[in-house]
Amino acid sequence: MKSYFHSIHRPETGLAYNGITLIPPESLSLFYEAVVSSEDYKTSNELSNLASKILEAFEDTKHMIPLRCLKEILAEDTKKIAIALATF
């Protein structure tokens, strides 16, 4: 899956283990398929909500940043961020 690590000037593949992953619109269908093919998808509200956010970004042709990365940036340890994504 095409992605960017930390900025749009660092093309990569997959998800960054540390730091920020930017997921471009052209990779959202692969990201969506990975989420909905998870064995936990049918029983997980978090994954269902994530799939909905991915579809929303795909329809709007927007990039996504997993909020878990934003949590690290903002150091909001008390905020529960399992499923939401930022789009831009």
SULHU-V141859 format. One record per helix or strand of 3 or more residues. SS is the DSSP state (H for helix, E for strand). FROM is the first residue (numbers start at 1). LEN is the number of residues. If there is no record, write none. Layout:
{{SS:FROM:LEN} {SS:FROM:LEN}}
This chain:
{{E:2:4} {E:11:3} {E:21:3} {H:25:12} {H:41:3} {H:45:15} {E:64:3} {H:67:8} {E:85:3}}
